[in-house]
Amino acid sequence: MTEPVRVSVDVGAPVEKAWTVYTEQYGTWYPKEHHLGAVPAETVVIEPWVGGRWYEKQADGGEPEWGRVLAWEPPGRLVLSWAIGGDWQPDPDPTHHSEIEVSFTATDGGTRVVLEHRHLQRHGEGAGSVRRGVAGPEGFPLYLRRFAAATEGRPLD
């Protein structure tokens, strides 16, 4: 079994704002160089309902899917499927999809956001590649740093 990846960040904003920036404004803070295929993404969208798509909108009109919304519980919990294989291309087979849970919890100074990417073994031989990519410095740690900066109104790094 491949161990889950867990990362967290504390942001100086209320839970509702953190939720909104993460879910409605994802396309403003995610690293633009992270896209599927040769065509750059203009934005990334999370549709706000269970079953909604999590996908790129590319400059050529393409919309490759990163996953689906499995749980939509504003402003505290979001669960997404990860439908990208170890080759970093969309994998349409739901039995190969891992899950990402993002929780938003109020703290004295704002909000603690915890991201857990689990069930990575579902990616089969690609599980190690997926884990290394999302756990590495250019993976979810970078995403959460940029999310925190956007939430707090700081420049993105």
RAPEDA-V717071 format. One record per residue. RES is the residue in three letters. NEAR is the number of other ideal C-beta (glycine too) atoms within 12 Angstrom. Layout:
# RAPEDA-V717071
((RES | NEAR) (RES | NEAR))
This chain:
# RAPEDA-V717071
((MET | 11) (THR | 24) (GLU | 18) (PRO | 26) (VAL | 31) (ARG | 23) (VAL | 29) (SER | 25) (VAL | 34) (ASP | 25) (VAL | 36) (GLY | 20) (ALA | 30) (PRO | 21) (VAL | 27) (GLU | 20) (LYS | 27) (ALA | 39) (TRP | 32) (THR | 25) (VAL | 36) (TYR | 44) (THR | 37) (GLU | 25) (GLN | 22) (TYR | 35) (GLY | 28) (THR | 23) (TRP | 32) (TYR | 33) (PRO | 27) (LYS | 20) (GLU | 11) (HIS | 25) (HIS | 29) (LEU | 28) (GLY | 20) (ALA | 12) (VAL | 16) (PRO | 20) (ALA | 29) (GLU | 20) (THR | 22) (VAL | 34) (VAL | 28) (ILE | 38) (GLU | 24) (PRO | 22) (TRP | 17) (VAL | 19) (GLY | 17) (GLY | 23) (ARG | 25) (TRP | 40) (TYR | 30) (GLU | 33) (LYS | 26) (GLN | 23) (ALA | 16) (ASP | 15) (GLY | 11) (GLY | 19) (GLU | 24) (PRO | 29) (GLU | 32) (TRP | 37) (GLY | 36) (ARG | 28) (VAL | 33) (LEU | 29) (ALA | 23) (TRP | 26) (GLU | 20) (PRO | 24) (PRO | 26) (GLY | 24) (ARG | 26) (LEU | 38) (VAL | 31) (LEU | 39) (SER | 37) (TRP | 42) (ALA | 33) (ILE | 38) (GLY | 28) (GLY | 25) (ASP | 17) (TRP | 23) (GLN | 21) (PRO | 28) (ASP | 27) (PRO | 16) (ASP | 15) (PRO | 18) (THR | 15) (HIS | 28) (HIS | 34) (SER | 39) (GLU | 30) (ILE | 40) (GLU | 30) (VAL | 43) (SER | 28) (PHE | 35) (THR | 22) (ALA | 21) (THR | 19) (ASP | 10) (GLY | 13) (GLY | 23) (THR | 34) (ARG | 25) (VAL | 40) (VAL | 28) (LEU | 35) (GLU | 28) (HIS | 39) (ARG | 29) (HIS | 30) (LEU | 34) (GLN | 23) (ARG | 29) (HIS | 34) (GLY | 21) (GLU | 15) (GLY | 27) (ALA | 29) (GLY | 18) (SER | 22) (VAL | 37) (ARG | 28) (ARG | 22) (GLY | 29) (VAL | 38) (ALA | 26) (GLY | 17) (PRO | 16) (GLU | 18) (GLY | 28) (PHE | 34) (PRO | 24) (LEU | 27) (TYR | 35) (LEU | 37) (ARG | 29) (ARG | 32) (PHE | 40) (ALA | 33) (ALA | 24) (ALA | 31) (THR | 35) (GLU | 24) (GLY | 15) (ARG | 16) (PRO | 11) (LEU | 21) (ASP | 17))
